Amino acid sequence: MVHEGRCLGIVLNQGWGVMSDITDNVELASEGAKAPLVRLFGWSMLMLLVAFMINNILVVAFKFPGGVSAFTKGDASGWVSVALYGLAVVAAFFLVSRAPNRSLRFEAAKISDFNIYLIRACFWAVLFVGLVDATVAFMRVEKFLPLFFDDAMVRNLGRARFVGPYIHVPLIILGFVVAAVTGTLGFTWLALLIAAAELLIVISRFIFSYEQALMGDLVRYWYAALFLFASAYTLLEDEHVRVDVLYAGFKSKTKGFVNAIGCIMLGLTTSWIIIIIGFSGKQSIINSPVANFEVTQTGGTGMYVKYQMAAFLGVFAITMLIQFTSYLFESVADYREEPGGRESGKTLEH
């Protein structure tokens, strides 16, 4: 139903603007026709996602056995995981029941607003981490670190298990703080930085005959972030490539029905498959690299960000699941022909 290959084109076509919240630009009525089943389903998806990620942290970081062990081995600590998922469903019921007349479009916009913030925060984080880690890697390769730090710090800056928690994590937190107070970083700026990093490689290689592994690492790091983080934003703009044979000729109500079924059967399902496979167990394809602060085979000559690139897949799936939930609400509202529908590609002002 969607295709990621057009992300960069959409990003570059958005103009030199910023990501802003939908509700900053559009007046939406908070009250509307009741839709308890759809809202309960959507909020259950989001609350179960929160429970799943908390449970993942408990399993990987605190060695909890997981919910399955409560039934197979009678492990008492496994009931913590079971309780988390139970609370998630209760929370979904509470959110729906406390505002039974809440408009689907209003909730869709609020969910998208949060997702926009999350994506913007991730972009700030990769900007800070990329610049700082590349600088540290350059100083490490060129033996500049001893000029500024003592021997103990020089050794620590050569260890991924030190760089990750003590340099990367604070920078990631800073990215989330900055994203909360500004909306000035758009996808186009990261695309520009990628082009600048590529240009630096060309100039240094062919003019000065100089190149280090860290330079290619930086390009791949930012490029991966651009495509994987921009996917949910592109879905918000309804600009993913469609295999369109009949869809363009459908009425708005029919399009809403098709989109709602697609969200459930394809979008949410695919996102959950990636999340479950990627985060299932300590040795999964996302948990293992992140827990071990995995680095590339270039070792000390490159950047220490490979583990984050594994996490990018998780960010992609999480943000897509959140956005598909918002899209589901919008699609059902379109099917019910509720007022306040928006045109594709016209959601955000730039």
Secondary structure as GFF3:
##gff-version 3
##sequence-region A 1 350
A	DSSP	three_ten_helix	4	6	.	.	.	ID=ss1
A	DSSP	alpha_helix	7	13	.	.	.	ID=ss2
A	DSSP	alpha_helix	22	25	.	.	.	ID=ss3
A	DSSP	alpha_helix	36	62	.	.	.	ID=ss4
A	DSSP	alpha_helix	68	72	.	.	.	ID=ss5
A	DSSP	alpha_helix	78	97	.	.	.	ID=ss6
A	DSSP	alpha_helix	104	141	.	.	.	ID=ss7
A	DSSP	three_ten_helix	145	147	.	.	.	ID=ss8
A	DSSP	alpha_helix	151	156	.	.	.	ID=ss9
A	DSSP	alpha_helix	160	163	.	.	.	ID=ss10
A	DSSP	pi_helix	164	168	.	.	.	ID=ss11
A	DSSP	alpha_helix	169	181	.	.	.	ID=ss12
A	DSSP	alpha_helix	187	206	.	.	.	ID=ss13
A	DSSP	alpha_helix	213	236	.	.	.	ID=ss14
A	DSSP	three_ten_helix	247	249	.	.	.	ID=ss15
A	DSSP	alpha_helix	252	262	.	.	.	ID=ss16
A	DSSP	pi_helix	263	268	.	.	.	ID=ss17
A	DSSP	alpha_helix	269	279	.	.	.	ID=ss18
A	DSSP	alpha_helix	287	291	.	.	.	ID=ss19
A	DSSP	three_ten_helix	299	301	.	.	.	ID=ss20
A	DSSP	alpha_helix	306	335	.	.	.	ID=ss21
###
